[in-house]
Every structure is written in C-alpha cells, then in structure tokens.
Amino acid sequence: MLDKVSEWLVRIGAAGLVIMTGIIGWQVFGRFVLNSSPSWSEPAALILMIWYVLFAAAAGVREGFHIRIALLENMSSPSRARIVRLGIHLLVALFGAVLLVFGTELAWLVRGNVIPGLGISRGFAYLPLPFSGLLMMVFALAHARNEWRTAPAGGAE
C-alpha cells in the first residue's frame, strides 16, 4: 500500500510541475506579448511548487531517491552499517514528525491571511507541510521496521 501512495505522490508532483510550467508560460506570454501579466500566475505557481516539491520529497523518502551521504555507512562493518541505516531512518521519521507538528501549527496560524491575487487562505499553501511530514514519518518508520527485521550481514560482532 505504501508503494501505491508513493507512486501517486510522484504522479501528483509530475502533474504539478507540468501545470506550473504552463502557468509560468502564460505569465511570460502575458508580460511580453500582451503587455499585461496576470496577477494570479506567480502566487499560483509558487503554491503549486510548494505542494509538488513536498509531496515528491515524501515519495523520495519511500523510494530512496532523496539526498544522503553514505560515507559513514560505507566505512562501517555490515552490522554497524545496519545500525547507521536504522538511525538515519529514525532521524528522518523525527524530521517528518517535526514537519507534521509545526507545519500544522503554521497552516493554522496563517489560515486567516489571504494570498493576494488568488483570494485563498495562506493556510492552503502550507497544508502539504503536515501531510508530507506524516507521510515521511510513516515511510521512514516502515524502512526502520524493515531494517530492524533484517538479520545483520556477517553475523554479530
């Protein structure tokens, strides 16, 4: 099920990128051809970018295409590398929890502010923070569980 959720996150992210590109294209056309740039295009593109980047980041945690430095893991014995991977998954889960808690608080605090040019709540722009934080936490904890269940390679030290 988590793989399906991740697949949909990537699809939503790709669709957001395509839509954002169209909006920016319209803005450029309006500015340089029509001499009248639409007032809604820039804030709409920024909101889409927040949404698709955060959803793609959550999918990156599940799929493992996020940025990481594996130097410590590569220099360690197999059993210690397993502990390092487990610790990394738990740190990512903690980061997801922070996004969940403080992203919810941020969206709640700015819910009364209106985005100029769009007329929608600023809280809407920040809704992906708690959602992606929750997904990152779930995905990272699933990886940690799988790492915990995997027998250490090379035996105990």
Biotite code that builds the C-alpha atoms (Angstrom):
import biotite.structure as struc

atoms = struc.array([
    struc.Atom([0.000, 0.000, 0.000], chain_id="A", res_id=1, res_name="MET", atom_name="CA", element="C"),
    struc.Atom([2.831, 2.421, 0.816], chain_id="A", res_id=2, res_name="LEU", atom_name="CA", element="C"),
    struc.Atom([4.300, 1.842, -2.639], chain_id="A", res_id=3, res_name="ASP", atom_name="CA", element="C"),
    struc.Atom([0.967, 2.881, -4.218], chain_id="A", res_id=4, res_name="LYS", atom_name="CA", element="C"),
    struc.Atom([0.845, 6.026, -2.079], chain_id="A", res_id=5, res_name="VAL", atom_name="CA", element="C"),
    struc.Atom([4.386, 6.869, -3.149], chain_id="A", res_id=6, res_name="SER", atom_name="CA", element="C"),
    struc.Atom([3.521, 6.253, -6.799], chain_id="A", res_id=7, res_name="GLU", atom_name="CA", element="C"),
    struc.Atom([0.590, 8.661, -6.536], chain_id="A", res_id=8, res_name="TRP", atom_name="CA", element="C"),
    struc.Atom([2.771, 11.270, -4.849], chain_id="A", res_id=9, res_name="LEU", atom_name="CA", element="C"),
    struc.Atom([5.198, 11.139, -7.770], chain_id="A", res_id=10, res_name="VAL", atom_name="CA", element="C"),
    struc.Atom([2.294, 11.442, -10.235], chain_id="A", res_id=11, res_name="ARG", atom_name="CA", element="C"),
    struc.Atom([0.861, 14.420, -8.357], chain_id="A", res_id=12, res_name="ILE", atom_name="CA", element="C"),
    struc.Atom([4.312, 16.007, -8.303], chain_id="A", res_id=13, res_name="GLY", atom_name="CA", element="C"),
    struc.Atom([4.764, 15.490, -12.041], chain_id="A", res_id=14, res_name="ALA", atom_name="CA", element="C"),
    struc.Atom([1.319, 16.924, -12.772], chain_id="A", res_id=15, res_name="ALA", atom_name="CA", element="C"),
    struc.Atom([2.073, 19.917, -10.548], chain_id="A", res_id=16, res_name="GLY", atom_name="CA", element="C"),
    struc.Atom([5.314, 20.562, -12.426], chain_id="A", res_id=17, res_name="LEU", atom_name="CA", element="C"),
    struc.Atom([3.520, 20.441, -15.788], chain_id="A", res_id=18, res_name="VAL", atom_name="CA", element="C"),
    struc.Atom([0.745, 22.761, -14.584], chain_id="A", res_id=19, res_name="ILE", atom_name="CA", element="C"),
    struc.Atom([3.259, 25.158, -13.042], chain_id="A", res_id=20, res_name="MET", atom_name="CA", element="C"),
    struc.Atom([5.219, 25.255, -16.301], chain_id="A", res_id=21, res_name="THR", atom_name="CA", element="C"),
    struc.Atom([2.011, 26.131, -18.157], chain_id="A", res_id=22, res_name="GLY", atom_name="CA", element="C"),
    struc.Atom([1.206, 28.899, -15.696], chain_id="A", res_id=23, res_name="ILE", atom_name="CA", element="C"),
    struc.Atom([4.690, 30.389, -15.981], chain_id="A", res_id=24, res_name="ILE", atom_name="CA", element="C"),
    struc.Atom([4.470, 30.125, -19.776], chain_id="A", res_id=25, res_name="GLY", atom_name="CA", element="C"),
    struc.Atom([1.182, 32.043, -19.676], chain_id="A", res_id=26, res_name="TRP", atom_name="CA", element="C"),
    struc.Atom([2.752, 34.653, -17.407], chain_id="A", res_id=27, res_name="GLN", atom_name="CA", element="C"),
    struc.Atom([5.676, 35.178, -19.804], chain_id="A", res_id=28, res_name="VAL", atom_name="CA", element="C"),
    struc.Atom([3.316, 35.345, -22.787], chain_id="A", res_id=29, res_name="PHE", atom_name="CA", element="C"),
    struc.Atom([1.125, 37.857, -20.972], chain_id="A", res_id=30, res_name="GLY", atom_name="CA", element="C"),
    struc.Atom([4.053, 40.018, -19.928], chain_id="A", res_id=31, res_name="ARG", atom_name="CA", element="C"),
    struc.Atom([5.979, 40.147, -23.201], chain_id="A", res_id=32, res_name="PHE", atom_name="CA", element="C"),
    struc.Atom([3.280, 39.685, -25.837], chain_id="A", res_id=33, res_name="VAL", atom_name="CA", element="C"),
    struc.Atom([0.111, 41.135, -24.292], chain_id="A", res_id=34, res_name="LEU", atom_name="CA", element="C"),
    struc.Atom([1.906, 43.659, -22.032], chain_id="A", res_id=35, res_name="ASN", atom_name="CA", element="C"),
    struc.Atom([-0.393, 42.522, -19.223], chain_id="A", res_id=36, res_name="SER", atom_name="CA", element="C"),
    struc.Atom([0.822, 39.812, -16.880], chain_id="A", res_id=37, res_name="SER", atom_name="CA", element="C"),
    struc.Atom([-1.932, 38.031, -14.937], chain_id="A", res_id=38, res_name="PRO", atom_name="CA", element="C"),
    struc.Atom([-1.802, 38.854, -11.219], chain_id="A", res_id=39, res_name="SER", atom_name="CA", element="C"),
    struc.Atom([-2.662, 35.301, -10.151], chain_id="A", res_id=40, res_name="TRP", atom_name="CA", element="C"),
    struc.Atom([0.066, 33.468, -12.081], chain_id="A", res_id=41, res_name="SER", atom_name="CA", element="C"),
    struc.Atom([3.062, 33.969, -9.796], chain_id="A", res_id=42, res_name="GLU", atom_name="CA", element="C"),
    struc.Atom([1.350, 33.100, -6.483], chain_id="A", res_id=43, res_name="PRO", atom_name="CA", element="C"),
    struc.Atom([-0.384, 30.127, -8.116], chain_id="A", res_id=44, res_name="ALA", atom_name="CA", element="C"),
    struc.Atom([2.923, 28.818, -9.472], chain_id="A", res_id=45, res_name="ALA", atom_name="CA", element="C"),
    struc.Atom([4.584, 29.241, -6.063], chain_id="A", res_id=46, res_name="LEU", atom_name="CA", element="C"),
    struc.Atom([1.799, 27.358, -4.281], chain_id="A", res_id=47, res_name="ILE", atom_name="CA", element="C"),
    struc.Atom([1.962, 24.535, -6.816], chain_id="A", res_id=48, res_name="LEU", atom_name="CA", element="C"),
    struc.Atom([5.718, 24.359, -6.314], chain_id="A", res_id=49, res_name="MET", atom_name="CA", element="C"),
    struc.Atom([5.331, 24.086, -2.533], chain_id="A", res_id=50, res_name="ILE", atom_name="CA", element="C"),
    struc.Atom([2.798, 21.291, -2.981], chain_id="A", res_id=51, res_name="TRP", atom_name="CA", element="C"),
    struc.Atom([4.613, 19.192, -5.562], chain_id="A", res_id=52, res_name="TYR", atom_name="CA", element="C"),
    struc.Atom([8.056, 19.588, -4.016], chain_id="A", res_id=53, res_name="VAL", atom_name="CA", element="C"),
    struc.Atom([6.869, 18.464, -0.587], chain_id="A", res_id=54, res_name="LEU", atom_name="CA", element="C"),
    struc.Atom([4.914, 15.510, -1.988], chain_id="A", res_id=55, res_name="PHE", atom_name="CA", element="C"),
    struc.Atom([7.901, 14.497, -4.123], chain_id="A", res_id=56, res_name="ALA", atom_name="CA", element="C"),
    struc.Atom([10.118, 14.776, -1.021], chain_id="A", res_id=57, res_name="ALA", atom_name="CA", element="C"),
    struc.Atom([7.828, 12.378, 0.838], chain_id="A", res_id=58, res_name="ALA", atom_name="CA", element="C"),
    struc.Atom([7.948, 9.976, -2.118], chain_id="A", res_id=59, res_name="ALA", atom_name="CA", element="C"),
    struc.Atom([11.732, 10.354, -2.084], chain_id="A", res_id=60, res_name="GLY", atom_name="CA", element="C"),
    struc.Atom([11.819, 9.023, 1.458], chain_id="A", res_id=61, res_name="VAL", atom_name="CA", element="C"),
    struc.Atom([9.843, 5.956, 0.386], chain_id="A", res_id=62, res_name="ARG", atom_name="CA", element="C"),
    struc.Atom([11.735, 5.334, -2.861], chain_id="A", res_id=63, res_name="GLU", atom_name="CA", element="C"),
    struc.Atom([15.169, 6.228, -1.501], chain_id="A", res_id=64, res_name="GLY", atom_name="CA", element="C"),
    struc.Atom([15.913, 8.900, -4.111], chain_id="A", res_id=65, res_name="PHE", atom_name="CA", element="C"),
    struc.Atom([16.470, 11.572, -1.503], chain_id="A", res_id=66, res_name="HIS", atom_name="CA", element="C"),
    struc.Atom([19.920, 13.032, -0.904], chain_id="A", res_id=67, res_name="ILE", atom_name="CA", element="C"),
    struc.Atom([22.053, 11.192, 1.632], chain_id="A", res_id=68, res_name="ARG", atom_name="CA", element="C"),
    struc.Atom([25.702, 10.825, 2.463], chain_id="A", res_id=69, res_name="ILE", atom_name="CA", element="C"),
    struc.Atom([26.679, 7.192, 2.832], chain_id="A", res_id=70, res_name="ALA", atom_name="CA", element="C"),
    struc.Atom([30.313, 7.720, 3.866], chain_id="A", res_id=71, res_name="LEU", atom_name="CA", element="C"),
    struc.Atom([29.818, 6.603, 7.473], chain_id="A", res_id=72, res_name="LEU", atom_name="CA", element="C"),
    struc.Atom([27.719, 3.641, 6.381], chain_id="A", res_id=73, res_name="GLU", atom_name="CA", element="C"),
    struc.Atom([30.260, 2.573, 3.740], chain_id="A", res_id=74, res_name="ASN", atom_name="CA", element="C"),
    struc.Atom([33.168, 2.789, 6.180], chain_id="A", res_id=75, res_name="MET", atom_name="CA", element="C"),
    struc.Atom([31.421, 0.632, 8.778], chain_id="A", res_id=76, res_name="SER", atom_name="CA", element="C"),
    struc.Atom([31.196, -3.102, 9.193], chain_id="A", res_id=77, res_name="SER", atom_name="CA", element="C"),
    struc.Atom([27.918, -4.644, 7.952], chain_id="A", res_id=78, res_name="PRO", atom_name="CA", element="C"),
    struc.Atom([26.378, -4.800, 11.425], chain_id="A", res_id=79, res_name="SER", atom_name="CA", element="C"),
    struc.Atom([27.379, -1.222, 12.245], chain_id="A", res_id=80, res_name="ARG", atom_name="CA", element="C"),
    struc.Atom([26.186, -0.043, 8.836], chain_id="A", res_id=81, res_name="ALA", atom_name="CA", element="C"),
    struc.Atom([22.812, -1.565, 9.679], chain_id="A", res_id=82, res_name="ARG", atom_name="CA", element="C"),
    struc.Atom([22.719, 0.461, 12.910], chain_id="A", res_id=83, res_name="ILE", atom_name="CA", element="C"),
    struc.Atom([23.640, 3.609, 10.971], chain_id="A", res_id=84, res_name="VAL", atom_name="CA", element="C"),
    struc.Atom([20.827, 2.973, 8.457], chain_id="A", res_id=85, res_name="ARG", atom_name="CA", element="C"),
    struc.Atom([18.376, 2.354, 11.286], chain_id="A", res_id=86, res_name="LEU", atom_name="CA", element="C"),
    struc.Atom([19.435, 5.605, 12.965], chain_id="A", res_id=87, res_name="GLY", atom_name="CA", element="C"),
    struc.Atom([19.055, 7.515, 9.691], chain_id="A", res_id=88, res_name="ILE", atom_name="CA", element="C"),
    struc.Atom([15.531, 6.172, 9.195], chain_id="A", res_id=89, res_name="HIS", atom_name="CA", element="C"),
    struc.Atom([14.621, 7.194, 12.736], chain_id="A", res_id=90, res_name="LEU", atom_name="CA", element="C"),
    struc.Atom([16.066, 10.690, 12.219], chain_id="A", res_id=91, res_name="LEU", atom_name="CA", element="C"),
    struc.Atom([14.052, 11.084, 9.005], chain_id="A", res_id=92, res_name="VAL", atom_name="CA", element="C"),
    struc.Atom([10.951, 9.936, 10.907], chain_id="A", res_id=93, res_name="ALA", atom_name="CA", element="C"),
    struc.Atom([11.690, 12.566, 13.564], chain_id="A", res_id=94, res_name="LEU", atom_name="CA", element="C"),
    struc.Atom([12.048, 15.212, 10.843], chain_id="A", res_id=95, res_name="PHE", atom_name="CA", element="C"),
    struc.Atom([8.675, 14.107, 9.445], chain_id="A", res_id=96, res_name="GLY", atom_name="CA", element="C"),
    struc.Atom([7.129, 14.450, 12.910], chain_id="A", res_id=97, res_name="ALA", atom_name="CA", element="C"),
    struc.Atom([8.551, 17.976, 13.203], chain_id="A", res_id=98, res_name="VAL", atom_name="CA", element="C"),
    struc.Atom([7.039, 18.869, 9.818], chain_id="A", res_id=99, res_name="LEU", atom_name="CA", element="C"),
    struc.Atom([3.737, 17.376, 10.907], chain_id="A", res_id=100, res_name="LEU", atom_name="CA", element="C"),
    struc.Atom([3.536, 19.281, 14.190], chain_id="A", res_id=101, res_name="VAL", atom_name="CA", element="C"),
    struc.Atom([4.975, 22.635, 13.175], chain_id="A", res_id=102, res_name="PHE", atom_name="CA", element="C"),
    struc.Atom([3.507, 22.517, 9.655], chain_id="A", res_id=103, res_name="GLY", atom_name="CA", element="C"),
    struc.Atom([0.062, 22.064, 11.191], chain_id="A", res_id=104, res_name="THR", atom_name="CA", element="C"),
    struc.Atom([0.734, 24.968, 13.539], chain_id="A", res_id=105, res_name="GLU", atom_name="CA", element="C"),
    struc.Atom([1.931, 27.198, 10.681], chain_id="A", res_id=106, res_name="LEU", atom_name="CA", element="C"),
    struc.Atom([-1.056, 26.369, 8.456], chain_id="A", res_id=107, res_name="ALA", atom_name="CA", element="C"),
    struc.Atom([-3.384, 27.068, 11.385], chain_id="A", res_id=108, res_name="TRP", atom_name="CA", element="C"),
    struc.Atom([-1.723, 30.375, 12.312], chain_id="A", res_id=109, res_name="LEU", atom_name="CA", element="C"),
    struc.Atom([-1.909, 31.825, 8.784], chain_id="A", res_id=110, res_name="VAL", atom_name="CA", element="C"),
    struc.Atom([-5.345, 30.463, 7.887], chain_id="A", res_id=111, res_name="ARG", atom_name="CA", element="C"),
    struc.Atom([-6.876, 33.952, 8.143], chain_id="A", res_id=112, res_name="GLY", atom_name="CA", element="C"),
    struc.Atom([-4.358, 35.557, 5.780], chain_id="A", res_id=113, res_name="ASN", atom_name="CA", element="C"),
    struc.Atom([-5.401, 35.829, 2.154], chain_id="A", res_id=114, res_name="VAL", atom_name="CA", element="C"),
    struc.Atom([-2.974, 35.306, -0.721], chain_id="A", res_id=115, res_name="ILE", atom_name="CA", element="C"),
    struc.Atom([-3.083, 38.430, -2.926], chain_id="A", res_id=116, res_name="PRO", atom_name="CA", element="C"),
    struc.Atom([-4.047, 37.677, -6.498], chain_id="A", res_id=117, res_name="GLY", atom_name="CA", element="C"),
    struc.Atom([-5.699, 34.371, -5.585], chain_id="A", res_id=118, res_name="LEU", atom_name="CA", element="C"),
    struc.Atom([-8.067, 35.257, -2.774], chain_id="A", res_id=119, res_name="GLY", atom_name="CA", element="C"),
    struc.Atom([-7.479, 31.972, -0.928], chain_id="A", res_id=120, res_name="ILE", atom_name="CA", element="C"),
    struc.Atom([-6.197, 31.288, 2.559], chain_id="A", res_id=121, res_name="SER", atom_name="CA", element="C"),
    struc.Atom([-2.439, 31.295, 3.084], chain_id="A", res_id=122, res_name="ARG", atom_name="CA", element="C"),
    struc.Atom([-3.005, 28.170, 5.195], chain_id="A", res_id=123, res_name="GLY", atom_name="CA", element="C"),
    struc.Atom([-3.874, 26.307, 1.981], chain_id="A", res_id=124, res_name="PHE", atom_name="CA", element="C"),
    struc.Atom([-0.341, 26.935, 0.712], chain_id="A", res_id=125, res_name="ALA", atom_name="CA", element="C"),
    struc.Atom([1.134, 25.283, 3.803], chain_id="A", res_id=126, res_name="TYR", atom_name="CA", element="C"),
    struc.Atom([-1.183, 22.268, 4.056], chain_id="A", res_id=127, res_name="LEU", atom_name="CA", element="C"),
    struc.Atom([1.351, 19.980, 2.368], chain_id="A", res_id=128, res_name="PRO", atom_name="CA", element="C"),
    struc.Atom([3.788, 20.520, 5.256], chain_id="A", res_id=129, res_name="LEU", atom_name="CA", element="C"),
    struc.Atom([1.869, 18.376, 7.753], chain_id="A", res_id=130, res_name="PRO", atom_name="CA", element="C"),
    struc.Atom([0.707, 15.905, 5.102], chain_id="A", res_id=131, res_name="PHE", atom_name="CA", element="C"),
    struc.Atom([4.183, 15.335, 3.712], chain_id="A", res_id=132, res_name="SER", atom_name="CA", element="C"),
    struc.Atom([5.594, 15.238, 7.245], chain_id="A", res_id=133, res_name="GLY", atom_name="CA", element="C"),
    struc.Atom([3.143, 12.494, 8.169], chain_id="A", res_id=134, res_name="LEU", atom_name="CA", element="C"),
    struc.Atom([3.983, 10.555, 5.016], chain_id="A", res_id=135, res_name="LEU", atom_name="CA", element="C"),
    struc.Atom([7.741, 10.963, 5.575], chain_id="A", res_id=136, res_name="MET", atom_name="CA", element="C"),
    struc.Atom([7.329, 9.711, 9.118], chain_id="A", res_id=137, res_name="MET", atom_name="CA", element="C"),
    struc.Atom([5.283, 6.679, 8.024], chain_id="A", res_id=138, res_name="VAL", atom_name="CA", element="C"),
    struc.Atom([7.659, 5.847, 5.158], chain_id="A", res_id=139, res_name="PHE", atom_name="CA", element="C"),
    struc.Atom([10.774, 6.222, 7.332], chain_id="A", res_id=140, res_name="ALA", atom_name="CA", element="C"),
    struc.Atom([9.301, 4.127, 10.138], chain_id="A", res_id=141, res_name="LEU", atom_name="CA", element="C"),
    struc.Atom([8.434, 1.411, 7.604], chain_id="A", res_id=142, res_name="ALA", atom_name="CA", element="C"),
    struc.Atom([12.054, 1.431, 6.418], chain_id="A", res_id=143, res_name="HIS", atom_name="CA", element="C"),
    struc.Atom([13.259, 1.312, 10.037], chain_id="A", res_id=144, res_name="ALA", atom_name="CA", element="C"),
    struc.Atom([10.963, -1.633, 10.753], chain_id="A", res_id=145, res_name="ARG", atom_name="CA", element="C"),
    struc.Atom([12.292, -3.469, 7.689], chain_id="A", res_id=146, res_name="ASN", atom_name="CA", element="C"),
    struc.Atom([15.879, -2.695, 8.688], chain_id="A", res_id=147, res_name="GLU", atom_name="CA", element="C"),
    struc.Atom([15.209, -3.933, 12.222], chain_id="A", res_id=148, res_name="TRP", atom_name="CA", element="C"),
    struc.Atom([13.710, -7.179, 10.935], chain_id="A", res_id=149, res_name="ARG", atom_name="CA", element="C"),
    struc.Atom([16.596, -7.840, 8.547], chain_id="A", res_id=150, res_name="THR", atom_name="CA", element="C"),
    struc.Atom([19.226, -10.118, 10.019], chain_id="A", res_id=151, res_name="ALA", atom_name="CA", element="C"),
    struc.Atom([22.622, -8.394, 10.217], chain_id="A", res_id=152, res_name="PRO", atom_name="CA", element="C"),
    struc.Atom([25.018, -9.432, 7.477], chain_id="A", res_id=153, res_name="ALA", atom_name="CA", element="C"),
    struc.Atom([28.243, -11.030, 8.606], chain_id="A", res_id=154, res_name="GLY", atom_name="CA", element="C"),
    struc.Atom([26.946, -12.152, 11.992], chain_id="A", res_id=155, res_name="GLY", atom_name="CA", element="C"),
    struc.Atom([27.295, -10.406, 15.316], chain_id="A", res_id=156, res_name="ALA", atom_name="CA", element="C"),
    struc.Atom([30.435, -8.560, 16.308], chain_id="A", res_id=157, res_name="GLU", atom_name="CA", element="C"),
])
